Amino acid sequence: MLEWVPTRRTAADAAIASAVAIQASTSTERREHLISPPTLATRHRARAVIAAIGAALVLITGCGGNSQSGTTTSQPRTAPSHPSNWAAPLDTSAAAEKAGLPMLSQEMLSVHYHAHLDVIVDGQHITVPAQIGIDNIRKAISPLHSHDTTGIVHIESAKDIPFTLGQFFTEWGQPLTTQQVGPKTVSSGEVLRVYRNGAPVAGDPAALKFQAHNEIAVWVGPSNATPNVPTTYNFPAGL
């Protein structure tokens, strides 16, 4: 099940929200355990507040385990900082609605598989944001979402229906066409190409359907270049 944590707007906002939640929890604990030594309770609260502040800087993982970044066959997986205009939208639920996806109260695992997405623009790997499709404020989740910045896309649905790359980009708040990806407009002499497991995919990039353990690469660069894109991804055990 998904573990809800405050949306990471800023570290300060997350720390404040966590501290408030901990204060409420410890107040309940004092009422239920009046026989506990005060000094011990104080130490517990101090540790919890410190942990909460640290947790505000940590992204959640999904599927009941700790997702770890794997590596592609073509090159090491690094996640350099990306410009702020590649950031996820502030209103996650509105973005999911625009993508035609429902927001659920919990993950539905009747249909459960994963794919991996690389976005490479002018030779730079763009970080896929964490928590695309996850609304921590409303405690709701889309069947198509990300948990961390590894690029792993989670499909967790009650129904086996197609989910597309275009829907994921819409949830991300970014356009995806043959002429534009995110804030990047394909200029003269450039081309946008999409690859599935190293093989080029023709047609509308937004129409590509996710399949289990696909390695999907969206690449933008010189039209006369031969892209060196990942062909596989080493998914963590259990995914």
Secondary structure, DSSP 4 states (H G I P E B T S, - for coil): --------S-HHHHHHHHHHHHHHHHHHHHHH-TTS-HHHHHHHHHHHHHHHHHHTTS----TTS------BSSS--------GGGSPPS-HHHHHHHTT---BSS---SEEEEEEEEEEETTEEEPPPTTTTEETTTTEE-SEE-SSSS-EEEEEESS----BHHHHHHHHT--BSSSEETTEE--TTEEEEEEETTEEE-S-GGGPBP-TT-EEEEEEEETT--------B-PPTT-
